[in-house]
């Protein structure tokens, strides 16, 4: 006899029906500790509900976090970090030719945009941090390829 037959789930719901996954990009002067306080989310508390998740990637690339909303009230929103990582600025160095942004016409799909050619690299990513990590890992090859194909133009621009 199955001991979980009477206690097991009777139905399942798709994630989209139960919770929303948000993305937030805090300004450079906002710390991870600030983001984890209930007052930080106070002004948008009615948009959030328990079970909602918020992926946070600091504008200055200093930290990333995946946080869960556990409750909200008139006082604020209670969140707990599911995962977080302090990032070293060198992990995501600035590039004059490549940037990470949402792919045009593809809400929620991130890409690496070549500012010199005006095109995206072919890879697509579900999150900004994934795209930034890919760019950091492939930056040298991307720059070498760009220099090889457009070197004379880069020399004029630089």
Buried (B, 14 or more C-beta within 10 A) or exposed (E): EEEEEEEEEEEEEEEEEEBBBBBBEBEEEBEBEEBBBBEBBBEEBEEBBEEBBBBBBBEBBBBBBBBBBEEBEEEBBBBEEEEBEEBEEEEBEEBEBBBBEBBEEEEEBBBBBBEBEEEBBEEBBEBBBBBBBBBBEBBEEBBEEBBEEBEEEBEEEE
